[in-house]
């Protein structure tokens, strides 16, 4: 079939769908392209919604990246808002569409169909879940309703259910509006893409901003309060009162349309696609939050709802539909979240996943400044790097701090994409001037520590293994630091006098060495090793110990 | 020779020398390690000196990363300050050292000698160059003298000679102290690692901060003013009065010691070393600003004084001396400079160099926001990406803007290191939340534009070729934008009505299309190509035109 007759129908007009449509037009001037969008808006900035609720973005129009008119003028694409695709007739290659403006139901033929309906917020089936004042956040009308509710009900107290990206962003934005927030997270940590010990700074930041944080507790019911508002009861027996409840529990792929059409659905409930974004029906493609994607590192098929990959998937689908040999390379899970001036970002796989899969891995913790310490206002970044113990290949990284965090994760994400190793990070030549970085950038340092461990120069142990220690725990910080707080049972010999006092260290024992962040312990470990001791550096030092202990 | 007897002498104790010494100790507890430092400080933050002059760094002690005592305690390294190595006796494997504190001259034997004397600021042999008030900036005492001069002479006017990193940083810092600055640059642009058109925003920023900028003009003499201060006369005949002159003309490797010892010196005047940082004498190594390094992209041997590579070279030299198989991979030239809130950063090779070498290359210009436009305070970044037209391999990148600049260069630097292509940049999965980036990050966009050009989907032309145009220059911006300013001779058909008015475009002619930054022109180029026209996108749009025109 030539492009001239080609008719491309797209279900859903936000990230993946809109990208697919625009790309398709760039590949064919003659194809007929129609987007069916159930909602009232096409191509809106869904990642901006929490900031619109928070009044950081004050003008709703800013959220409209494009509108139907612009799609028509710029791309000759027919966007049909409030038109819902009810079902797919695969035998006739038709969709049944309901126009919610007129009530009319009609059919449209397709040569190629792209499903991009996204994912919808999970609304757990709990008593009282439909009470007024309980909102999820997915669309512009959702955010508008929350804004109106806040203003009309003069909201002063809110409960946010779920400590993921949306939950944290909503918490920040509600606090920004002067609302007291209780954050309930059923798991034992916020931000599940991170390992738990890396979330300690997030918890601290939430608490220091007055948020009431409840981990490992979940809602059992919502009830109306006699004097107005909602009573949120939890599993632990706590009762939280609120004028507003935000559900940020996660999303579920909108795969019903595909399922009803008999398309293959994956184990996680998303539409199953191949690397061409093609479903089990070769005439139907699917992109965005509705599909299962392959994890770039582990090769598992997962649900990873992210805007960047959704856009890329849309372009790949359009390419393939118009005869090009594009493929989607999977998702690294690179993501970032801002919370009260703290930035948390990650890429690749986390330790929990590696443990679940039973993979061998190495890890390092470090806490370098975001730029040199001699320039004012250096802020520490907590970094965790995961790598293959065989060849040093990067598996994943997590970072938390006040500045320069996403830069380091982006650099590591690029390295991971290229199959780079910790030895490459060690060698990376990155920007350095006093206000921007360091001659040894945090990325270099992460690579160096890992490389030193892999080469056997500075073997690492981890605080999580502390109970396995059968030997000496050596704190090489200065006496004043040691006295201000140390790990129970540790012996203190400062690095500055270590060589003079080496005779105090028992031979033929394992020595686990720590300092504040790991650097002095590295020097000490080297000195001990070269003097015949069996020494190990406790990665990340006392600072990581404190995070792990709280964990 | 076993480590036990090894005696490592190091000449120079700042970046490369200090790194080498510390690394050596981590490889051998028994080696004797001595650093001879002519100056009064070891391991100080030379990159911070302009900010100490500017009082951004207020405490001189902050600049001291380590001192001799710390080197002794922490690393058992003997640092001899104010001890100058006068000559090398290679036959006897000895250095002759003068202790400037005592006047004594003595010899020390070495098993391995590392030269890390750095580079010294160029003081051109001009009339009046030795007048009081004319300073270069290399050491802590230099910066202290400048600070004292500013205070004692109540400096209100300064001339900075040279518009490189030090010249710009000094300009900013003097202005920060309320001093009026005239910046003289002999070349036709500031910041020579950049291509000239990319420096337009720097010029604009200098001018908007009250700096008097003179490009293509150089000093011919300095004279004393009868009422105090210095009169700076230039080639163009201008006369500038100043209370203070800062020389930021560049540095020259301190290779005299090596030359006198008969070591091989490269064409650029730096010590010649191999990838093991070994000089022509296998018992002598050299690291840091004194050596010529191989450009990672072009493989040319150049002088590229940078702190990060100096540190890496120091570690490589120590590794090799202690029997390890480390190599130095060359220098990408990744660098960054802050100037009045503007960040300028680059990595890899620039277009001037590619032209000089006669290499084939492709390039793109773009001006994306540092984060999504719908979130407040998005700042544009001007980006130029250079790549191989054969396989898309990244050759270099330059970026200028107010925020997020060094992040994009760091990501591209990592990609370049890994031999990645523009197709990899297109696919990069980077951090996106509204305040941090975009679903299509600037790095992705640079990759996409280049990849689209390489695939033939959206061929590019450049404003520098405008005089070659034999056809139609088409401006696809809206009428109001066109009327507010456009390129002479351009025809205006907005993208929004292009399909309706395509008949107005003459067939069988070349059509060069532009818009404001290149995106709408891309859409228009695709539409024209698919409709049979021979269309090209003018990379970077009207914004790049304005920079090139001013160039």
Interface residues (C-beta under 8 A of the other chain):
Chain A: X15 X25 X26 X27 X28 X29 X30 X45 X47 X48 X51 X56 X57 X62 X63 X65 X70 X73 X74 X75 X76 X165 X169 X296 X306 X307 X308 X309 X310 X311 X312 X329 X331 X332 X333 X334 X335 X336 X337 X338 X343 X345 X347 X372 X373 X374 X375 X376 X406 X407 X409 X410 X411 X413 X414 X415 X417 X418 X419 X420 X424 X427 X428 X429 X430 X431 X432 X433 X434 X435 X436 X437 X439 X440 X441 X443 X444 X457 X495 X496 X497 X499 X520 X522 X523 X526 X527 X530 X531
Chain B: X15 X25 X26 X27 X28 X29 X30 X45 X47 X48 X51 X56 X57 X62 X63 X65 X70 X73 X74 X75 X76 X165 X169 X296 X306 X307 X308 X309 X310 X311 X312 X329 X331 X332 X333 X334 X335 X336 X337 X338 X343 X345 X347 X372 X373 X374 X375 X376 X406 X407 X409 X410 X411 X413 X414 X415 X417 X418 X419 X420 X424 X427 X428 X429 X430 X431 X432 X433 X434 X435 X436 X437 X439 X440 X441 X443 X444 X457 X495 X496 X497 X499 X520 X523 X526 X527 X530 X531
